[in-house]
């Protein structure tokens, strides 16, 4: 089995895709869905759905199970990816309290963290307040 090592900023960038977010929302509401079911829900082709689901899965927030000719997906963090569990929890919470018509807000939040420098700033500030000159020096 190959080990995943996705970066948080690239995972956030992946979450800016509207189709991927719709697929994730549907999976949170309907775990263990097949690619065919997900494609129908998203109104996209099966091959497009499969490709988008592989992108999400490669970030460590979906698990795949193959049963015969069927491929089932469910939201579950990959233990090899440290950011997967907290990110999936945040997505579940955001989608629980925001209807699908507000997915643009989730996309905006993900886009705000889709750059490595912004992630570094956020991680630095989690340790406590720092002056702007100190922040510049650290980064």
Buried (B, 14 or more C-beta within 10 A) or exposed (E): EEEEEBEBBBBBBBBBBEBBBBBBBBBBEEBEBBBEBBBBBBEBEEEEBBEBBBBBBBBBBBBEEEEEEEBBBBBBBBEEBBBBBEBBEEBEEBBEEBEEEEBEEBBEBBBEBBBEEBBBBEEBEEEEEBEEEEBEEEE
